[in-house]
Amino acid sequence: MFPLGSVLFPHMPVQLRVFEQRYMVMLAEILDVEPSEFGVVLIERGQEVGGGEQRFSAGTIARIAELEGAEGFVALVAEGANRFVVEEWLDDAPYPRARVRELPDLVWDEELEPLRERAEKLVRRALAVASEFADQQWAADVSLSGDPLESSWQLAAISPLGPLDQVALLRVESLKELLDLVIELTEGVDATFGSLLEAGDEDVEEI
């Protein structure tokens, strides 16, 4: 298991620089098996370096796609695969370990396309508005997968939400629930940023 300060979603990449000895040991062990994968969970409290952190129980399996060694660290790119929930945290040996239960894959239904399109429109708008206040990891015109299931998860990942909302998205039981929740949460973000923009316009008018 690799606790991080961010949420990994299915069908999304994660780039890591591994330098702690415990994770070097983990990498050496998982590279001996196929597929080479590990679990990623969000840190609830604590730091990524040094251990002792508290972790959320929902996570995503990360499958290593690229690996490059360098002096003092290993750089890797992995892609999110299946979701899981932690049934039991085990003792570190020396890296974090857990018994997990994989969550069922979500299933695409053509009837969900209007909902997916609405979610995409809202997410792109929220990204555009959010960029007025701070630099965003994702641009409003970011390309999405042509596969509707993959793009639905990508919309969840790129929406400008906080980590707690992202964990909630990771726990959904159906694709409809995912898209509905993306829409609900993104509408809230959009409304908040919209109010800030209006307040800023009013301040300008009063000067």
Disulfide bonds with the S-S distance in Angstrom:
none
